[in-house]
Amino acid sequence: MQLAILGTGSSGNCAVVTTDSTTSLVDVGLSARQTVKGLDLLGLKLDDLDGILLTHEHQDHIRGLEGLSRFGALPLFCTGPTQEYLLRNLHFRTPPAWNLIQTGSIIEYRDLQIENFPVTHDAVDPVGYVLTSAEARLGILTDLGTITESIRDRLRGSTALFVEANYDPQLLEADTKRPWTTKQRIASHYGHLSNDQAAELVGEIAHPGLKTVVLGHLSEDCNSPELAVNRMRGALEATDAQDVQLICAKRCQPKLKIEV
């Protein structure tokens, strides 16, 4: 299994997961043009996509859907409430090929097992994913405000994790660009994970089989790659996970072909 990050953060979220038999996008928060360009960097075309897995309906996760729909029926995987929101608010040039999933369900798709789980975020029905092939188990966890025991259980045994480390609490508190209400939303149970929360989660579920941790959705103003990586590295050093590849994905610079 390979993971590629085409974009992550408030400017747009989009990841590509490939196995021997499937190619999937997780979210399409980049423009249609940026998404096609990113796929081209990987030697892929839209026709190669077997599925587009949506975590939730916020603009930085669905921005490219309308534009991409002019090329044909998009193979969308999402929950019922997310589908209802998209049908009410987007104009699809070509109707998608809907694949509705129940929150908390597991489905088999070719050589990929797709498991979703509910997360706390201010969206209609947000989910995270665990994607499992014969060789790897990838947990994807972005846009959530708190970690539940259910989330920990779903992510245990992962060989790779793509997890948000959105903000440093001190930098968020000192930020002068954001009003108090925005800061409260970010740090709430329905907002985003801090560096500390992400590190605590990974430290709790780390095991000898964990090989890769990718940090994403870093705030441009209230975080830095150095802070996020150092905090996560400290948490990993206290576990029995050895030789973990730790990667910090940048907002607008694709990170290609991460082995998971």
N, C-alpha and C positions, 0 to 999 in steps of 0.2 A: 504494500500500500504506500502511496505517495501523497503528500499534502503540499499544496501551493497556496500562498496567501497573495491574492491580487490587490487587496486593500483592506485596511482595518482601522476603525475609528469613526468619528462623527462625519468625516467626508465620504465614507462609503465602505461597506463590508462585503467581501466576496472571497470565498475560498474554493479551491478545487481539490477533490479527492479522487484518486484513480486507483483501480485495482486491475487485475488481469482482464476482467470482463466488463467493468463499469467505469464510467466517468460521470461524476456528480459535482454540481455546484452547491455550496452552502451559502445561501443568500445572494442577492444580486443588487447590492447597494451602490454599485458604480453605474455610470451611464452605460447605455447600450454600446456606445463606441469604445469606452474604456474596457468593458467586459470582453468584447470581441478582440481588442488589441491584446489583452492579457492572455486570453486563450491562445492567440497566435504565438505568443512567446513560448508557450508550452507545446507548440506544434499541433494544436487542437482547433476544431471548428465547432460552431453551434450544433451542427448535425451529429457531432460526436457525443453530445450530452444525453445521458440516460435518465437523469433526474436533476431537478432543482429543489433542494430542501430548504424550506423557509423556516426561520426561527420565530419571526414575528413580523408585524406589518409596519414598523417605523420606517420612515423614508430612507434612512441610511442603510436599510437592509432590502429594500424593494425598488430602489430608484430606476433600475434598468429594465424592469418588467415590461412596461408599455412599449418602449423602443424595440426591445428584442422580439416582441410579439408580432411585429410586422414581417419577420422572417419565417413564421410558422407557429404551429401549436407547441407551446412550451410545456415540458413534462414536469408539472408542479406538484410537489409533495407538501402538504400543510394540513393543519387541523381545520375542522369545520368553521369555527368562529373566525379564523384568519381568512378562509376562503370568502366568507360573507362580507368581511371588510373590503377585500380586494374587488369583489364584484360591485360593491356600492361605490367605490372611490376611484377605480382605475378604468381606463378605456383600452381594452385589449383589441388590437387590430385583427388578430386571429384568436379565437377562444382557446384557452390552455387545455392541455390534456391533464385533467385533474386526477390526482391520486390522494384521496383524503385519508388522513391517519387519525386514529383516536389518541388523545393525550395519554401518555404512559404506555403505549403499545410497542410491540416488536413485530416487524415484518421481514420476510425474506425476499430479497430482490437479486436474482442471479447469484453472484458469488459474494454478495454483501448482505449482512444482517443490519437493519436500520432500527435502532431503538431510540425512542424519544422520551423525554421526561419533563414535567412541568418545572418552571423556574419563576421566581418572584421578580417581576418587572412591570412597569406601567404600560402594558400592552393588552390586547384582548385575550390572547391565549398563548403566551410565549413558552417556548420549549428549548431545551438543549438536546444534543444528539450523542449517541454512542454508535460508531460505525465499526463493525467487526468483519474481518475477512479471515481466511484460514491462518494467516500469519500475524495479524495485528489487530489491536483494539484501540480505536481513537476516540477520545472524549472531546466534545466540542461544547464550550461553555462561555458564551459571551452575553453581555447585557442582562445582568441580574443584580439584585441588591443584597441578597443574603444567601448563605449556604444552609441547606436543610439536611437532615440525616438521610432523607431519600436521595438527594443529589449525591452525597458521599457514597451511598451504597451503589448507585448506578455507575459511578466512575471507578470504583475499585477494580483492580485487575487491568487497568488500561496500560497499554505499552507506550502510548503517546497521549498528550493532552494539549489542546489549544484553548487557553483560558485567558479571560480578560484580567488586566491589571490596570485599571483605569486611572487611578489618582493616588497621589501621596496625601494623606490627611492634613499634614501641616501646610503643604502648598495650596491645597484647596481652601483651607481656612484663611490663608493670607491673600488669596486671589482678590484683586480689586475690579476685575472685569465682570464678574458674575454677581448678580443680586443674591441676597440671602436666601430667597425662596428657591433659586436654582441650586445653590449649594446644598440646601436641605434635601432637595429631590435627589441629587446625585448620591448623597451619603445615606439615603433612606433604604428601607427594606425593599423598595421597588425601583431602585436606581442602578448603581454600578458597584463593582467590587474594587476595593482599594488594594494597593500592593500587599498590605498586611493580611487582608482576607484571602487573597489569592495564594499567598505563601502558606498561610495556615491550612487551607484546603489541601494543597499539594503535599505539604508535610504530613498530613494525617493519612493520606491514601497512598503515599509513595511505597514502593516495594521493589525488590530486586529486578523485576521484569520491566520496570518503567525505564524507557530509553530516551524519550524526547519530551521536552516541555517547551511549548511555543507561547509566548506572552503577546497579547494583542489588545487593541482598543485603548491604547495609552492616550491620555489627555495631552494635548500639545502644550497647554499652559500649566497644568497642575500635576505634571509627572515628568519623568525623564527615563530613557532606557537604562541609565546607570543605576538610578534608584530602584527601579523595578527588578532588574537583574540581580543586583546585590541582595535585595530582600529575599528573592526567591532562592538564590544560591545558599544563603544562610540557612533557610528552612530545609533545603535538600541535604546539606551537610550533616544535619542532625538525624538523618534517616539511614536505612540500610540500602537505599537506592544508590548504586555506584555508576560512575561514568555516564551520567545523564547529559544528553545534549540540550543545552539551554539556549533558546533563540528568542530574540525580541523582534517581532515583526513591526515594520515601519508603516506609517499611515498610507503613504502614497508611493512607496517603492516596493514592487512585487518581490516576494521571497519564494523562489521556485524550487521544486523538487526536493522536499524535505522527506527523507525516508522515515516511515513510522512503523 
